[in-house]
């Protein structure tokens, strides 16, 4: 995993975190595959939220792509 890409993804997650926290949720980085696919894990209220996939695509993915344009996809992995 490229450390510069990871740094930028983490900055993007910090930018989106307050919005998730305002609804009782959070997010963490799980992995970055081939510098193109980001795996994240939603926490708290975000796990059971009915619009979490919309939040993931329109909020999280858009914010990450703004910081790291080469990212092609952001997916959520279920909590262990």
N, C-alpha and C positions, 0 to 999 in steps of 0.2 A: 504494500500500500504506500503510495507516494505521500510523504509527510506534509508536503505543501497542500495537496488536495485535501488531506484529512484536516489540516488546520482551517482551510476555507470552509469545509463542510461544518466543522464545529462552530465557526463564527456564524454561519447561516442558522444553525440550530439554536444558538443563543438569541438570535434575532426573533425567531418564531416562538421560543419558549414562553415569553410573557403572555402571549395570546392563548396558548394552551393552558397555562397556569390559571388564567382568569376563569376557565371553565373546569378547573380541578384536575387538569391533566399535565403530562410531561412527556418528554421524548428523549431517547438516547440513541447514539450511534452504535450499531452492531458491527458493521463491516462495510468496506468499499471493495467491490470486485472489479478487477481489470480497469480501474480508474474510470469506470463508466456507470456502474450500478451501485447505488447506496442502499444498504439495509438498515432500517431503523426499528426501534421498538417503542410503541406507545405505552404510556403508563397511566394509572389513575382512571379518571372519568373517561379518558380517550379510548380505553380498551373496549368499553361497552357502548360507546356513543354510536348512534345510528348513522351519523354523517362522517365517521372517521376516515373513510376512503376518500370522500370529497375533500376533507381537510388535508389529507395526505397529498393529494394531487394538486389542488389549487393553492394550498398554503405552503406546505413543507417542500414539495418538489419544485414549485416555482421559486421559492426563496433560495433553495440550494442551487438551482440552475443559474440564478442571478449572480451568485458568488463563484460558481464553478460551471461555466457553460458546457464543458465537455461531458458532464454527467447526463446520461440518457434516460435513466429511470430511477425512481425511488420506490422501494417496496417496504411494507411493514411485516415484521416477523412476530408471531404470537409470543406472549410471555411464557417463559419455561414453567 
